[in-house]
Amino acid sequence: MSQTHFQELIQRTRAGDRAAENELLQKCRAYISLVARAQIEGWMRTKVDASDLVQQTLLEAHQGLEQFKGETEAEWLGWLRGILKH
């Protein structure tokens, strides 16, 4: 996604635009899934599903969106990775 489009989505999301928030969260779903799968140790794969971690991460991002203070896509993805790790 272009930096301009990302910044527009962030601004609209911060203004309360639910469609923009949904687009922002959905656009990063595949990335978060990839990171989640990479973080799950071999023995844990039988107990934890990456899709559950993705859902939890996106839910926590939605609930704590006002805590995101960044402006760039890299900052956004880093923030999401931080949520995923906890």
PyMOL Python script that loads the backbone (N, CA, C, O; Angstrom):
from pymol import cmd

cmd.read_pdbstr("""\
ATOM      1  N   MET A   1       0.855  -1.164   0.000  1.00  0.00           N
ATOM      2  CA  MET A   1       0.000   0.000   0.000  1.00  0.00           C
ATOM      3  C   MET A   1       0.900   1.226   0.000  1.00  0.00           C
ATOM      4  O   MET A   1       1.946   1.233   0.650  1.00  0.00           O
ATOM      5  N   SER A   2       0.504   2.242  -0.714  1.00  0.00           N
ATOM      6  CA  SER A   2       1.335   3.444  -0.771  1.00  0.00           C
ATOM      7  C   SER A   2       1.293   4.170   0.571  1.00  0.00           C
ATOM      8  O   SER A   2       0.327   4.062   1.326  1.00  0.00           O
ATOM      9  N   GLN A   3       2.350   4.903   0.847  1.00  0.00           N
ATOM     10  CA  GLN A   3       2.423   5.639   2.112  1.00  0.00           C
ATOM     11  C   GLN A   3       1.297   6.664   2.203  1.00  0.00           C
ATOM     12  O   GLN A   3       0.738   6.881   3.278  1.00  0.00           O
ATOM     13  N   THR A   4       0.968   7.286   1.092  1.00  0.00           N
ATOM     14  CA  THR A   4      -0.109   8.276   1.075  1.00  0.00           C
ATOM     15  C   THR A   4      -1.442   7.630   1.431  1.00  0.00           C
ATOM     16  O   THR A   4      -2.202   8.159   2.243  1.00  0.00           O
ATOM     17  N   HIS A   5      -1.720   6.478   0.817  1.00  0.00           N
ATOM     18  CA  HIS A   5      -2.975   5.773   1.100  1.00  0.00           C
ATOM     19  C   HIS A   5      -3.012   5.319   2.562  1.00  0.00           C
ATOM     20  O   HIS A   5      -4.044   5.419   3.225  1.00  0.00           O
ATOM     21  N   PHE A   6      -1.888   4.825   3.053  1.00  0.00           N
ATOM     22  CA  PHE A   6      -1.826   4.394   4.448  1.00  0.00           C
ATOM     23  C   PHE A   6      -2.126   5.569   5.380  1.00  0.00           C
ATOM     24  O   PHE A   6      -2.935   5.441   6.299  1.00  0.00           O
ATOM     25  N   GLN A   7      -1.486   6.698   5.147  1.00  0.00           N
ATOM     26  CA  GLN A   7      -1.696   7.866   6.010  1.00  0.00           C
ATOM     27  C   GLN A   7      -3.145   8.346   5.945  1.00  0.00           C
ATOM     28  O   GLN A   7      -3.703   8.794   6.946  1.00  0.00           O
ATOM     29  N   GLU A   8      -3.744   8.251   4.770  1.00  0.00           N
ATOM     30  CA  GLU A   8      -5.154   8.615   4.630  1.00  0.00           C
ATOM     31  C   GLU A   8      -6.031   7.676   5.464  1.00  0.00           C
ATOM     32  O   GLU A   8      -6.953   8.120   6.147  1.00  0.00           O
ATOM     33  N   LEU A   9      -5.733   6.374   5.401  1.00  0.00           N
ATOM     34  CA  LEU A   9      -6.497   5.410   6.197  1.00  0.00           C
ATOM     35  C   LEU A   9      -6.345   5.680   7.690  1.00  0.00           C
ATOM     36  O   LEU A   9      -7.322   5.619   8.436  1.00  0.00           O
ATOM     37  N   ILE A  10      -5.132   5.976   8.124  1.00  0.00           N
ATOM     38  CA  ILE A  10      -4.901   6.277   9.542  1.00  0.00           C
ATOM     39  C   ILE A  10      -5.703   7.511   9.955  1.00  0.00           C
ATOM     40  O   ILE A  10      -6.358   7.502  10.998  1.00  0.00           O
ATOM     41  N   GLN A  11      -5.657   8.563   9.153  1.00  0.00           N
ATOM     42  CA  GLN A  11      -6.384   9.791   9.483  1.00  0.00           C
ATOM     43  C   GLN A  11      -7.887   9.539   9.555  1.00  0.00           C
ATOM     44  O   GLN A  11      -8.558   9.993  10.482  1.00  0.00           O
ATOM     45  N   ARG A  12      -8.406   8.811   8.569  1.00  0.00           N
ATOM     46  CA  ARG A  12      -9.839   8.511   8.553  1.00  0.00           C
ATOM     47  C   ARG A  12     -10.227   7.623   9.734  1.00  0.00           C
ATOM     48  O   ARG A  12     -11.283   7.808  10.339  1.00  0.00           O
ATOM     49  N   THR A  13      -9.365   6.659  10.056  1.00  0.00           N
ATOM     50  CA  THR A  13      -9.629   5.769  11.191  1.00  0.00           C
ATOM     51  C   THR A  13      -9.660   6.564  12.486  1.00  0.00           C
ATOM     52  O   THR A  13     -10.547   6.368  13.318  1.00  0.00           O
ATOM     53  N   ARG A  14      -8.704   7.453  12.658  1.00  0.00           N
ATOM     54  CA  ARG A  14      -8.656   8.280  13.871  1.00  0.00           C
ATOM     55  C   ARG A  14      -9.859   9.212  13.973  1.00  0.00           C
ATOM     56  O   ARG A  14     -10.239   9.632  15.066  1.00  0.00           O
ATOM     57  N   ALA A  15     -10.453   9.533  12.823  1.00  0.00           N
ATOM     58  CA  ALA A  15     -11.638  10.388  12.806  1.00  0.00           C
ATOM     59  C   ALA A  15     -12.922   9.583  13.031  1.00  0.00           C
ATOM     60  O   ALA A  15     -14.019  10.142  13.049  1.00  0.00           O
ATOM     61  N   GLY A  16     -12.773   8.264  13.202  1.00  0.00           N
ATOM     62  CA  GLY A  16     -13.936   7.436  13.498  1.00  0.00           C
ATOM     63  C   GLY A  16     -14.545   6.714  12.314  1.00  0.00           C
ATOM     64  O   GLY A  16     -15.629   6.144  12.440  1.00  0.00           O
ATOM     65  N   ASP A  17     -13.884   6.721  11.173  1.00  0.00           N
ATOM     66  CA  ASP A  17     -14.389   6.052   9.971  1.00  0.00           C
ATOM     67  C   ASP A  17     -14.177   4.540  10.109  1.00  0.00           C
ATOM     68  O   ASP A  17     -13.054   4.050   9.992  1.00  0.00           O
ATOM     69  N   ARG A  18     -15.265   3.810  10.359  1.00  0.00           N
ATOM     70  CA  ARG A  18     -15.186   2.357  10.573  1.00  0.00           C
ATOM     71  C   ARG A  18     -14.750   1.612   9.312  1.00  0.00           C
ATOM     72  O   ARG A  18     -14.038   0.612   9.404  1.00  0.00           O
ATOM     73  N   ALA A  19     -15.164   2.081   8.150  1.00  0.00           N
ATOM     74  CA  ALA A  19     -14.763   1.423   6.897  1.00  0.00           C
ATOM     75  C   ALA A  19     -13.252   1.525   6.712  1.00  0.00           C
ATOM     76  O   ALA A  19     -12.613   0.568   6.277  1.00  0.00           O
ATOM     77  N   ALA A  20     -12.685   2.677   7.038  1.00  0.00           N
ATOM     78  CA  ALA A  20     -11.236   2.861   6.931  1.00  0.00           C
ATOM     79  C   ALA A  20     -10.516   1.970   7.936  1.00  0.00           C
ATOM     80  O   ALA A  20      -9.491   1.370   7.614  1.00  0.00           O
ATOM     81  N   GLU A  21     -11.046   1.885   9.144  1.00  0.00           N
ATOM     82  CA  GLU A  21     -10.439   1.019  10.162  1.00  0.00           C
ATOM     83  C   GLU A  21     -10.461  -0.436   9.706  1.00  0.00           C
ATOM     84  O   GLU A  21      -9.464  -1.147   9.832  1.00  0.00           O
ATOM     85  N   ASN A  22     -11.592  -0.872   9.180  1.00  0.00           N
ATOM     86  CA  ASN A  22     -11.705  -2.243   8.698  1.00  0.00           C
ATOM     87  C   ASN A  22     -10.701  -2.512   7.577  1.00  0.00           C
ATOM     88  O   ASN A  22     -10.039  -3.550   7.570  1.00  0.00           O
ATOM     89  N   GLU A  23     -10.590  -1.582   6.637  1.00  0.00           N
ATOM     90  CA  GLU A  23      -9.628  -1.746   5.540  1.00  0.00           C
ATOM     91  C   GLU A  23      -8.199  -1.814   6.076  1.00  0.00           C
ATOM     92  O   GLU A  23      -7.405  -2.646   5.638  1.00  0.00           O
ATOM     93  N   LEU A  24      -7.882  -0.953   7.007  1.00  0.00           N
ATOM     94  CA  LEU A  24      -6.545  -0.913   7.600  1.00  0.00           C
ATOM     95  C   LEU A  24      -6.207  -2.248   8.276  1.00  0.00           C
ATOM     96  O   LEU A  24      -5.114  -2.784   8.092  1.00  0.00           O
ATOM     97  N   LEU A  25      -7.136  -2.768   9.043  1.00  0.00           N
ATOM     98  CA  LEU A  25      -6.902  -4.030   9.741  1.00  0.00           C
ATOM     99  C   LEU A  25      -6.845  -5.208   8.774  1.00  0.00           C
ATOM    100  O   LEU A  25      -6.016  -6.103   8.939  1.00  0.00           O
ATOM    101  N   GLN A  26      -7.709  -5.219   7.776  1.00  0.00           N
ATOM    102  CA  GLN A  26      -7.730  -6.337   6.833  1.00  0.00           C
ATOM    103  C   GLN A  26      -6.495  -6.364   5.934  1.00  0.00           C
ATOM    104  O   GLN A  26      -6.027  -7.437   5.555  1.00  0.00           O
ATOM    105  N   LYS A  27      -5.974  -5.203   5.598  1.00  0.00           N
ATOM    106  CA  LYS A  27      -4.795  -5.148   4.730  1.00  0.00           C
ATOM    107  C   LYS A  27      -3.555  -5.740   5.403  1.00  0.00           C
ATOM    108  O   LYS A  27      -2.617  -6.145   4.717  1.00  0.00           O
ATOM    109  N   CYS A  28      -3.541  -5.793   6.711  1.00  0.00           N
ATOM    110  CA  CYS A  28      -2.369  -6.333   7.407  1.00  0.00           C
ATOM    111  C   CYS A  28      -2.586  -7.762   7.889  1.00  0.00           C
ATOM    112  O   CYS A  28      -1.681  -8.347   8.485  1.00  0.00           O
ATOM    113  N   ARG A  29      -3.740  -8.328   7.651  1.00  0.00           N
ATOM    114  CA  ARG A  29      -4.072  -9.683   8.127  1.00  0.00           C
ATOM    115  C   ARG A  29      -3.072 -10.725   7.635  1.00  0.00           C
ATOM    116  O   ARG A  29      -2.603 -11.538   8.431  1.00  0.00           O
ATOM    117  N   ALA A  30      -2.737 -10.725   6.356  1.00  0.00           N
ATOM    118  CA  ALA A  30      -1.808 -11.725   5.805  1.00  0.00           C
ATOM    119  C   ALA A  30      -0.421 -11.578   6.433  1.00  0.00           C
ATOM    120  O   ALA A  30       0.237 -12.574   6.735  1.00  0.00           O
ATOM    121  N   TYR A  31       0.015 -10.345   6.625  1.00  0.00           N
ATOM    122  CA  TYR A  31       1.323 -10.101   7.240  1.00  0.00           C
ATOM    123  C   TYR A  31       1.351 -10.629   8.675  1.00  0.00           C
ATOM    124  O   TYR A  31       2.299 -11.308   9.068  1.00  0.00           O
ATOM    125  N   ILE A  32       0.329 -10.323   9.446  1.00  0.00           N
ATOM    126  CA  ILE A  32       0.265 -10.776  10.834  1.00  0.00           C
ATOM    127  C   ILE A  32       0.202 -12.306  10.881  1.00  0.00           C
ATOM    128  O   ILE A  32       0.798 -12.927  11.761  1.00  0.00           O
ATOM    129  N   SER A  33      -0.511 -12.900   9.950  1.00  0.00           N
ATOM    130  CA  SER A  33      -0.581 -14.360   9.885  1.00  0.00           C
ATOM    131  C   SER A  33       0.797 -14.966   9.638  1.00  0.00           C
ATOM    132  O   SER A  33       1.167 -15.956  10.269  1.00  0.00           O
ATOM    133  N   LEU A  34       1.539 -14.381   8.735  1.00  0.00           N
ATOM    134  CA  LEU A  34       2.892 -14.854   8.437  1.00  0.00           C
ATOM    135  C   LEU A  34       3.790 -14.745   9.670  1.00  0.00           C
ATOM    136  O   LEU A  34       4.522 -15.680   9.995  1.00  0.00           O
ATOM    137  N   VAL A  35       3.731 -13.620  10.342  1.00  0.00           N
ATOM    138  CA  VAL A  35       4.544 -13.418  11.545  1.00  0.00           C
ATOM    139  C   VAL A  35       4.118 -14.396  12.642  1.00  0.00           C
ATOM    140  O   VAL A  35       4.964 -14.965  13.332  1.00  0.00           O
ATOM    141  N   ALA A  36       2.824 -14.586  12.801  1.00  0.00           N
ATOM    142  CA  ALA A  36       2.324 -15.500  13.836  1.00  0.00           C
ATOM    143  C   ALA A  36       2.803 -16.927  13.574  1.00  0.00           C
ATOM    144  O   ALA A  36       3.264 -17.609  14.490  1.00  0.00           O
ATOM    145  N   ARG A  37       2.695 -17.375  12.328  1.00  0.00           N
ATOM    146  CA  ARG A  37       3.143 -18.731  11.999  1.00  0.00           C
ATOM    147  C   ARG A  37       4.632 -18.898  12.248  1.00  0.00           C
ATOM    148  O   ARG A  37       5.072 -19.964  12.679  1.00  0.00           O
ATOM    149  N   ALA A  38       5.407 -17.868  11.984  1.00  0.00           N
ATOM    150  CA  ALA A  38       6.855 -17.937  12.192  1.00  0.00           C
ATOM    151  C   ALA A  38       7.206 -17.989  13.680  1.00  0.00           C
ATOM    152  O   ALA A  38       8.236 -18.547  14.056  1.00  0.00           O
ATOM    153  N   GLN A  39       6.365 -17.416  14.515  1.00  0.00           N
ATOM    154  CA  GLN A  39       6.655 -17.353  15.949  1.00  0.00           C
ATOM    155  C   GLN A  39       6.244 -18.606  16.711  1.00  0.00           C
ATOM    156  O   GLN A  39       6.739 -18.855  17.810  1.00  0.00           O
ATOM    157  N   ILE A  40       5.349 -19.389  16.137  1.00  0.00           N
ATOM    158  CA  ILE A  40       4.870 -20.573  16.848  1.00  0.00           C
ATOM    159  C   ILE A  40       5.910 -21.681  16.731  1.00  0.00           C
ATOM    160  O   ILE A  40       6.244 -22.121  15.631  1.00  0.00           O
ATOM    161  N   GLU A  41       6.411 -22.119  17.862  1.00  0.00           N
ATOM    162  CA  GLU A  41       7.388 -23.214  17.903  1.00  0.00           C
ATOM    163  C   GLU A  41       6.729 -24.501  17.419  1.00  0.00           C
ATOM    164  O   GLU A  41       5.511 -24.652  17.512  1.00  0.00           O
ATOM    165  N   GLY A  42       7.527 -25.416  16.906  1.00  0.00           N
ATOM    166  CA  GLY A  42       7.023 -26.670  16.367  1.00  0.00           C
ATOM    167  C   GLY A  42       6.043 -27.400  17.269  1.00  0.00           C
ATOM    168  O   GLY A  42       4.959 -27.776  16.821  1.00  0.00           O
ATOM    169  N   TRP A  43       6.399 -27.608  18.526  1.00  0.00           N
ATOM    170  CA  TRP A  43       5.534 -28.345  19.443  1.00  0.00           C
ATOM    171  C   TRP A  43       4.256 -27.590  19.778  1.00  0.00           C
ATOM    172  O   TRP A  43       3.248 -28.195  20.143  1.00  0.00           O
ATOM    173  N   MET A  44       4.299 -26.253  19.653  1.00  0.00           N
ATOM    174  CA  MET A  44       3.117 -25.450  19.968  1.00  0.00           C
ATOM    175  C   MET A  44       2.091 -25.470  18.845  1.00  0.00           C
ATOM    176  O   MET A  44       0.921 -25.162  19.070  1.00  0.00           O
ATOM    177  N   ARG A  45       2.515 -25.828  17.643  1.00  0.00           N
ATOM    178  CA  ARG A  45       1.598 -25.799  16.500  1.00  0.00           C
ATOM    179  C   ARG A  45       0.396 -26.711  16.705  1.00  0.00           C
ATOM    180  O   ARG A  45      -0.675 -26.462  16.150  1.00  0.00           O
ATOM    181  N   THR A  46       0.564 -27.755  17.492  1.00  0.00           N
ATOM    182  CA  THR A  46      -0.566 -28.651  17.758  1.00  0.00           C
ATOM    183  C   THR A  46      -1.529 -28.058  18.780  1.00  0.00           C
ATOM    184  O   THR A  46      -2.670 -28.508  18.889  1.00  0.00           O
ATOM    185  N   LYS A  47      -1.087 -27.064  19.521  1.00  0.00           N
ATOM    186  CA  LYS A  47      -1.911 -26.465  20.572  1.00  0.00           C
ATOM    187  C   LYS A  47      -2.448 -25.076  20.209  1.00  0.00           C
ATOM    188  O   LYS A  47      -3.507 -24.670  20.690  1.00  0.00           O
ATOM    189  N   VAL A  48      -1.719 -24.357  19.367  1.00  0.00           N
ATOM    190  CA  VAL A  48      -2.069 -22.974  19.036  1.00  0.00           C
ATOM    191  C   VAL A  48      -2.181 -22.834  17.524  1.00  0.00           C
ATOM    192  O   VAL A  48      -1.297 -23.265  16.783  1.00  0.00           O
ATOM    193  N   ASP A  49      -3.262 -22.235  17.082  1.00  0.00           N
ATOM    194  CA  ASP A  49      -3.454 -21.999  15.657  1.00  0.00           C
ATOM    195  C   ASP A  49      -3.117 -20.541  15.347  1.00  0.00           C
ATOM    196  O   ASP A  49      -3.539 -19.635  16.064  1.00  0.00           O
ATOM    197  N   ALA A  50      -2.362 -20.325  14.289  1.00  0.00           N
ATOM    198  CA  ALA A  50      -1.966 -18.960  13.914  1.00  0.00           C
ATOM    199  C   ALA A  50      -3.180 -18.073  13.681  1.00  0.00           C
ATOM    200  O   ALA A  50      -3.143 -16.885  14.002  1.00  0.00           O
ATOM    201  N   SER A  51      -4.253 -18.625  13.130  1.00  0.00           N
ATOM    202  CA  SER A  51      -5.435 -17.799  12.863  1.00  0.00           C
ATOM    203  C   SER A  51      -6.041 -17.260  14.158  1.00  0.00           C
ATOM    204  O   SER A  51      -6.595 -16.161  14.171  1.00  0.00           O
ATOM    205  N   ASP A  52      -5.939 -18.025  15.249  1.00  0.00           N
ATOM    206  CA  ASP A  52      -6.418 -17.531  16.543  1.00  0.00           C
ATOM    207  C   ASP A  52      -5.576 -16.346  17.012  1.00  0.00           C
ATOM    208  O   ASP A  52      -6.103 -15.369  17.544  1.00  0.00           O
ATOM    209  N   LEU A  53      -4.269 -16.444  16.810  1.00  0.00           N
ATOM    210  CA  LEU A  53      -3.375 -15.343  17.189  1.00  0.00           C
ATOM    211  C   LEU A  53      -3.651 -14.100  16.346  1.00  0.00           C
ATOM    212  O   LEU A  53      -3.615 -12.979  16.854  1.00  0.00           O
ATOM    213  N   VAL A  54      -3.923 -14.301  15.070  1.00  0.00           N
ATOM    214  CA  VAL A  54      -4.235 -13.175  14.178  1.00  0.00           C
ATOM    215  C   VAL A  54      -5.514 -12.489  14.647  1.00  0.00           C
ATOM    216  O   VAL A  54      -5.560 -11.264  14.765  1.00  0.00           O
ATOM    217  N   GLN A  55      -6.552 -13.280  14.913  1.00  0.00           N
ATOM    218  CA  GLN A  55      -7.820 -12.713  15.374  1.00  0.00           C
ATOM    219  C   GLN A  55      -7.638 -11.925  16.669  1.00  0.00           C
ATOM    220  O   GLN A  55      -8.163 -10.821  16.812  1.00  0.00           O
ATOM    221  N   GLN A  56      -6.898 -12.495  17.602  1.00  0.00           N
ATOM    222  CA  GLN A  56      -6.666 -11.827  18.884  1.00  0.00           C
ATOM    223  C   GLN A  56      -5.883 -10.529  18.692  1.00  0.00           C
ATOM    224  O   GLN A  56      -6.186  -9.515  19.320  1.00  0.00           O
ATOM    225  N   THR A  57      -4.883 -10.570  17.829  1.00  0.00           N
ATOM    226  CA  THR A  57      -4.072  -9.376  17.557  1.00  0.00           C
ATOM    227  C   THR A  57      -4.922  -8.274  16.952  1.00  0.00           C
ATOM    228  O   THR A  57      -4.835  -7.122  17.375  1.00  0.00           O
ATOM    229  N   LEU A  58      -5.747  -8.617  15.963  1.00  0.00           N
ATOM    230  CA  LEU A  58      -6.582  -7.606  15.316  1.00  0.00           C
ATOM    231  C   LEU A  58      -7.640  -7.064  16.273  1.00  0.00           C
ATOM    232  O   LEU A  58      -7.967  -5.878  16.230  1.00  0.00           O
ATOM    233  N   LEU A  59      -8.170  -7.917  17.128  1.00  0.00           N
ATOM    234  CA  LEU A  59      -9.137  -7.462  18.129  1.00  0.00           C
ATOM    235  C   LEU A  59      -8.486  -6.481  19.096  1.00  0.00           C
ATOM    236  O   LEU A  59      -9.050  -5.428  19.395  1.00  0.00           O
ATOM    237  N   GLU A  60      -7.305  -6.827  19.581  1.00  0.00           N
ATOM    238  CA  GLU A  60      -6.597  -5.932  20.504  1.00  0.00           C
ATOM    239  C   GLU A  60      -6.196  -4.628  19.815  1.00  0.00           C
ATOM    240  O   GLU A  60      -6.215  -3.566  20.437  1.00  0.00           O
ATOM    241  N   ALA A  61      -5.837  -4.706  18.544  1.00  0.00           N
ATOM    242  CA  ALA A  61      -5.506  -3.488  17.793  1.00  0.00           C
ATOM    243  C   ALA A  61      -6.740  -2.596  17.686  1.00  0.00           C
ATOM    244  O   ALA A  61      -6.656  -1.383  17.881  1.00  0.00           O
ATOM    245  N   HIS A  62      -7.871  -3.194  17.378  1.00  0.00           N
ATOM    246  CA  HIS A  62      -9.126  -2.441  17.285  1.00  0.00           C
ATOM    247  C   HIS A  62      -9.451  -1.775  18.624  1.00  0.00           C
ATOM    248  O   HIS A  62      -9.799  -0.595  18.672  1.00  0.00           O
ATOM    249  N   GLN A  63      -9.336  -2.536  19.698  1.00  0.00           N
ATOM    250  CA  GLN A  63      -9.689  -2.018  21.017  1.00  0.00           C
ATOM    251  C   GLN A  63      -8.712  -0.958  21.520  1.00  0.00           C
ATOM    252  O   GLN A  63      -9.093  -0.086  22.300  1.00  0.00           O
ATOM    253  N   GLY A  64      -7.465  -1.028  21.081  1.00  0.00           N
ATOM    254  CA  GLY A  64      -6.458  -0.095  21.576  1.00  0.00           C
ATOM    255  C   GLY A  64      -5.951   0.868  20.527  1.00  0.00           C
ATOM    256  O   GLY A  64      -4.851   1.406  20.646  1.00  0.00           O
ATOM    257  N   LEU A  65      -6.752   1.084  19.500  1.00  0.00           N
ATOM    258  CA  LEU A  65      -6.313   1.902  18.368  1.00  0.00           C
ATOM    259  C   LEU A  65      -5.845   3.294  18.768  1.00  0.00           C
ATOM    260  O   LEU A  65      -4.930   3.840  18.152  1.00  0.00           O
ATOM    261  N   GLU A  66      -6.460   3.871  19.787  1.00  0.00           N
ATOM    262  CA  GLU A  66      -6.058   5.219  20.207  1.00  0.00           C
ATOM    263  C   GLU A  66      -4.641   5.235  20.772  1.00  0.00           C
ATOM    264  O   GLU A  66      -4.040   6.301  20.899  1.00  0.00           O
ATOM    265  N   GLN A  67      -4.105   4.073  21.110  1.00  0.00           N
ATOM    266  CA  GLN A  67      -2.737   3.999  21.631  1.00  0.00           C
ATOM    267  C   GLN A  67      -1.689   4.064  20.523  1.00  0.00           C
ATOM    268  O   GLN A  67      -0.518   4.333  20.792  1.00  0.00           O
ATOM    269  N   PHE A  68      -2.102   3.821  19.279  1.00  0.00           N
ATOM    270  CA  PHE A  68      -1.149   3.899  18.173  1.00  0.00           C
ATOM    271  C   PHE A  68      -0.894   5.368  17.850  1.00  0.00           C
ATOM    272  O   PHE A  68      -1.811   6.101  17.480  1.00  0.00           O
ATOM    273  N   LYS A  69       0.350   5.785  17.992  1.00  0.00           N
ATOM    274  CA  LYS A  69       0.710   7.187  17.774  1.00  0.00           C
ATOM    275  C   LYS A  69       1.543   7.393  16.512  1.00  0.00           C
ATOM    276  O   LYS A  69       1.921   8.522  16.199  1.00  0.00           O
ATOM    277  N   GLY A  70       1.829   6.328  15.793  1.00  0.00           N
ATOM    278  CA  GLY A  70       2.676   6.424  14.609  1.00  0.00           C
ATOM    279  C   GLY A  70       1.972   7.032  13.413  1.00  0.00           C
ATOM    280  O   GLY A  70       0.779   7.332  13.450  1.00  0.00           O
ATOM    281  N   GLU A  71       2.743   7.205  12.353  1.00  0.00           N
ATOM    282  CA  GLU A  71       2.231   7.796  11.119  1.00  0.00           C
ATOM    283  C   GLU A  71       2.540   6.959   9.889  1.00  0.00           C
ATOM    284  O   GLU A  71       1.952   7.171   8.829  1.00  0.00           O
ATOM    285  N   THR A  72       3.459   6.009  10.023  1.00  0.00           N
ATOM    286  CA  THR A  72       3.892   5.255   8.842  1.00  0.00           C
ATOM    287  C   THR A  72       3.415   3.808   8.918  1.00  0.00           C
ATOM    288  O   THR A  72       3.058   3.303   9.982  1.00  0.00           O
ATOM    289  N   GLU A  73       3.420   3.164   7.763  1.00  0.00           N
ATOM    290  CA  GLU A  73       3.036   1.758   7.713  1.00  0.00           C
ATOM    291  C   GLU A  73       4.020   0.898   8.508  1.00  0.00           C
ATOM    292  O   GLU A  73       3.617  -0.062   9.165  1.00  0.00           O
ATOM    293  N   ALA A  74       5.301   1.239   8.449  1.00  0.00           N
ATOM    294  CA  ALA A  74       6.306   0.485   9.210  1.00  0.00           C
ATOM    295  C   ALA A  74       6.025   0.580  10.713  1.00  0.00           C
ATOM    296  O   ALA A  74       6.150  -0.410  11.433  1.00  0.00           O
ATOM    297  N   GLU A  75       5.648   1.760  11.180  1.00  0.00           N
ATOM    298  CA  GLU A  75       5.311   1.926  12.599  1.00  0.00           C
ATOM    299  C   GLU A  75       4.056   1.125  12.952  1.00  0.00           C
ATOM    300  O   GLU A  75       3.978   0.509  14.015  1.00  0.00           O
ATOM    301  N   TRP A  76       3.089   1.142  12.057  1.00  0.00           N
ATOM    302  CA  TRP A  76       1.848   0.393  12.252  1.00  0.00           C
ATOM    303  C   TRP A  76       2.130  -1.107  12.371  1.00  0.00           C
ATOM    304  O   TRP A  76       1.641  -1.765  13.289  1.00  0.00           O
ATOM    305  N   LEU A  77       2.915  -1.639  11.443  1.00  0.00           N
ATOM    306  CA  LEU A  77       3.229  -3.065  11.462  1.00  0.00           C
ATOM    307  C   LEU A  77       4.054  -3.429  12.696  1.00  0.00           C
ATOM    308  O   LEU A  77       3.871  -4.502  13.271  1.00  0.00           O
ATOM    309  N   GLY A  78       4.951  -2.548  13.100  1.00  0.00           N
ATOM    310  CA  GLY A  78       5.720  -2.773  14.320  1.00  0.00           C
ATOM    311  C   GLY A  78       4.827  -2.795  15.550  1.00  0.00           C
ATOM    312  O   GLY A  78       5.019  -3.612  16.451  1.00  0.00           O
ATOM    313  N   TRP A  79       3.862  -1.906  15.585  1.00  0.00           N
ATOM    314  CA  TRP A  79       2.910  -1.859  16.690  1.00  0.00           C
ATOM    315  C   TRP A  79       2.107  -3.156  16.749  1.00  0.00           C
ATOM    316  O   TRP A  79       1.900  -3.720  17.823  1.00  0.00           O
ATOM    317  N   LEU A  80       1.659  -3.622  15.587  1.00  0.00           N
ATOM    318  CA  LEU A  80       0.909  -4.878  15.526  1.00  0.00           C
ATOM    319  C   LEU A  80       1.765  -6.070  15.954  1.00  0.00           C
ATOM    320  O   LEU A  80       1.281  -6.969  16.642  1.00  0.00           O
ATOM    321  N   ARG A  81       3.031  -6.078  15.549  1.00  0.00           N
ATOM    322  CA  ARG A  81       3.931  -7.160  15.979  1.00  0.00           C
ATOM    323  C   ARG A  81       4.077  -7.158  17.501  1.00  0.00           C
ATOM    324  O   ARG A  81       4.139  -8.217  18.126  1.00  0.00           O
ATOM    325  N   GLY A  82       4.130  -5.971  18.086  1.00  0.00           N
ATOM    326  CA  GLY A  82       4.210  -5.869  19.542  1.00  0.00           C
ATOM    327  C   GLY A  82       2.982  -6.451  20.219  1.00  0.00           C
ATOM    328  O   GLY A  82       3.096  -7.126  21.243  1.00  0.00           O
ATOM    329  N   ILE A  83       1.821  -6.197  19.660  1.00  0.00           N
ATOM    330  CA  ILE A  83       0.585  -6.772  20.199  1.00  0.00           C
ATOM    331  C   ILE A  83       0.632  -8.290  20.066  1.00  0.00           C
ATOM    332  O   ILE A  83       0.278  -9.009  21.001  1.00  0.00           O
ATOM    333  N   LEU A  84       1.062  -8.769  18.928  1.00  0.00           N
ATOM    334  CA  LEU A  84       1.126 -10.210  18.677  1.00  0.00           C
ATOM    335  C   LEU A  84       2.040 -10.921  19.667  1.00  0.00           C
ATOM    336  O   LEU A  84       1.741 -12.031  20.107  1.00  0.00           O
ATOM    337  N   LYS A  85       3.146 -10.286  20.016  1.00  0.00           N
ATOM    338  CA  LYS A  85       4.111 -10.917  20.924  1.00  0.00           C
ATOM    339  C   LYS A  85       3.586 -11.035  22.348  1.00  0.00           C
ATOM    340  O   LYS A  85       4.057 -11.877  23.112  1.00  0.00           O
ATOM    341  N   HIS A  86       2.625 -10.208  22.709  1.00  0.00           N
ATOM    342  CA  HIS A  86       2.111 -10.225  24.093  1.00  0.00           C
ATOM    343  C   HIS A  86       0.832 -10.935  24.117  1.00  0.00           C
ATOM    344  O   HIS A  86       0.221 -11.070  25.177  1.00  0.00           O
TER     345      HIS A  86
END
""", "prot")
cmd.dss("prot")
cmd.show_as("cartoon", "prot")
cmd.util.cbc("prot")
cmd.orient("prot")
